[in-house]
Amino acid sequence: MKIKEKEFEEILQELKSLSGQLGAEVRFEKGDFKGGYCLLKESKVIVINKMANLQRKVMILSMALKELGIDQIYLTPKIREIIEEMSEVK
């Protein structure tokens, strides 16, 4: 799927909303790391490097959501396809 650059911001917002539904907090932090899903004192947290470009942020969030488990919730076909595609790219 080809995604236009301006669509990434909208997709990022949808994925952040989705992570909230799954009970995970999304945090954008500065540092020398790629980011991903982790447990912090029994809280689900997805940490994303705020210096990363939009496409990278969407990719990291997609991989984290896939790890959290998206099979049991309704997603629009477009968002499901984006998560599947982005989580395969390394």
Contact map, one row per residue, 1 for C-alpha under 8 A:
111000000000000000000000000000000000000000000000000000000000000000000000000000000100100000
111100000000000000000000000000000000000000000000000000000000000000000000000000000000000000
111110110000000000000000000000000000000000000000000000000000000000000000000000000000000000
011111110000000000000000000000000000000000000000000000000000000000000000000000000000000000
001111110000000000000000000000000000000000000000000000100000000000000000000000000000000000
000111111100000000000000000000000000000000000000000000000000000000000000000000000000000000
001111111110000000000000000000000000000000000000000000000000000000000000000000000000000000
001111111111000000000000000000000000000000000000000001100100000000000000000000000000000000
000001111111100000000000000000000000000000000000000001000000000000000000000000000000000000
000001111111110000000000000000000000000000000000000000000000000000000000000000000000000000
000000111111111000000000000000000000000000000000000000000100000000000000000000100000000000
000000011111111100000000000000000000000000000000000001001100100000000000000000000000000000
000000001111111110000000000000000000000000000000000000000000000000000000000000000000000000
000000000111111111000000000000000000000000000000000000000000000000000000000000000000000000
000000000011111111100000000000000000000000000000000000000100110000000000000000000000000000
000000000001111111110000010000000000000000000000000000000000100000000000000000000000000000
000000000000111111111000000000000000000000000000000000000000000000000000000000000000000000
000000000000011111111100000000000000000000000000000000000000000000000000000000000000000000
000000000000001111111111110000000000000000000000000000000000000010000000000000000000000000
000000000000000111111111110000000000000000000000000000000000000000000000000000000000000000
000000000000000011111111000000000000000000000000000000000000000000000000000000000000000000
000000000000000001111111000000000000000000000000000000000000000000010000000000000000000000
000000000000000000111111100000000000000000010000000000000000000000000000000000000000000000
000000000000000000111111110000000000000000111100000000000000000000000000000000000000000000
000000000000000000110011111000000000000000111100000000000000000000000000000000000000000000
000000000000000100110001111100000000000000001111000000000000000000000000000000000000000000
000000000000000000000000111110000000000000001111000000000000000000000000000000000000000000
000000000000000000000000011111000000000000000011110000000000000000000000000000000000000000
000000000000000000000000001111100000000000000011110000000000000000000000000000000000000000
000000000000000000000000000111110000000000000000111000000000000000000000000000000000000000
000000000000000000000000000011111000000000000000100000000000000000000000000000000000000000
000000000000000000000000000001111100000000000000100000000000000000000000000000000000000000
000000000000000000000000000000111110000000000000100000000000000000000000000000000000000000
000000000000000000000000000000011111000000000001100000000001000000000000000000000000000000
000000000000000000000000000000001111100000000111100000000001000000000000000000000000000000
000000000000000000000000000000000111110000000111000000000001101100000000000000000000000000
000000000000000000000000000000000011111000011110000000000000000110110000000000000000000000
000000000000000000000000000000000001111100011110000000000000000000000000000000000000000000
000000000000000000000000000000000000111111111000000000000000000000000000000000000000000000
000000000000000000000000000000000000011111111000000000000000000000000000000000000000000000
000000000000000000000000000000000000001111100000000000000000000000000000000000000000000000
000000000000000000000000000000000000001111110000000000000000000000000000000000000000000000
000000000000000000000001100000000000001111111000000000000000000000000000000000000000000000
000000000000000000000011100000000000111101111100000000000000000000000000000000000000000000
000000000000000000000001111000000000111100111110000000000000000000000000000000000000000000
000000000000000000000001111000000011110000011111000000000000100100000000000000000000000000
000000000000000000000000011110000011110000001111100000000000000000000000000000000000000000
000000000000000000000000011110000111000000000111110100001001100000000000000000000000000000
000000000000000000000000000111111110000000000011111100001000000000000000000000000000000000
000000000000000000000000000111000000000000000001111110001000000000000000000000000000000000
000000000000000000000000000001000000000000000000111110000000000000000000000000000000000000
000000000000000000000000000000000000000000000001111111011000000000000000000000000000000000
000000000000000000000000000000000000000000000000011111111000000000000000000000000000000000
000000011001000000000000000000000000000000000000000111111100000000000000000000000000000000
000010010000000000000000000000000000000000000000000011111110000000000000000000000000000000
000000000000000000000000000000000000000000000000000111111111000000000000000000000000000000
000000000001000000000000000000000000000000000001110111111111100000000000000000000000000000
000000010011001000000000000000000000000000000000000001111111110000000000000000000000010000
000000000000000000000000000000000000000000000000000000111111111000000000000000000010011010
000000000000000000000000000000000111000000000001000000011111111100000000000000000000001000
000000000001001100000000000000000001000000000101000000001111111110000000000000000000000000
000000000000001000000000000000000000000000000000000000000111111111000000000000000111011000
000000000000000000000000000000000001000000000000000000000011111111100000000000000010011100
000000000000000000000000000000000001100000000100000000000001111111110000000000000000000000
000000000000000000100000000000000000100000000000000000000000111111111100000000000010000000
000000000000000000000000000000000000000000000000000000000000011111111100000000000011001000
000000000000000000000000000000000000100000000000000000000000001111111000000000000000000000
000000000000000000000100000000000000100000000000000000000000000111111100000000000000000000
000000000000000000000000000000000000000000000000000000000000000011111111000000000000000000
000000000000000000000000000000000000000000000000000000000000000011011111100000000000000000
000000000000000000000000000000000000000000000000000000000000000000001111110000000000000000
000000000000000000000000000000000000000000000000000000000000000000001111110000000000000000
000000000000000000000000000000000000000000000000000000000000000000000111111000000000000000
000000000000000000000000000000000000000000000000000000000000000000000011111100000000000000
000000000000000000000000000000000000000000000000000000000000000000000000111111110000000000
000000000000000000000000000000000000000000000000000000000000000000000000011111110000000000
000000000000000000000000000000000000000000000000000000000000000000000000001111111000000000
000000000000000000000000000000000000000000000000000000000000000000000000001111111100000000
000000000010000000000000000000000000000000000000000000000000000000000000001111111110000000
000000000000000000000000000000000000000000000000000000000000000000000000001111111111000000
000000000000000000000000000000000000000000000000000000000000000000000000000011111111100000
100000000000000000000000000000000000000000000000000000000000010000000000000001111111110000
000000000000000000000000000000000000000000000000000000000010011011000000000000111111111000
000000000000000000000000000000000000000000000000000000000000010001000000000000011111111100
100000000000000000000000000000000000000000000000000000000000000000000000000000001111111110
000000000000000000000000000000000000000000000000000000000110011000000000000000000111111110
000000000000000000000000000000000000000000000000000000000011011001000000000000000011111111
000000000000000000000000000000000000000000000000000000000000001000000000000000000001111111
000000000000000000000000000000000000000000000000000000000010000000000000000000000000111111
000000000000000000000000000000000000000000000000000000000000000000000000000000000000001111
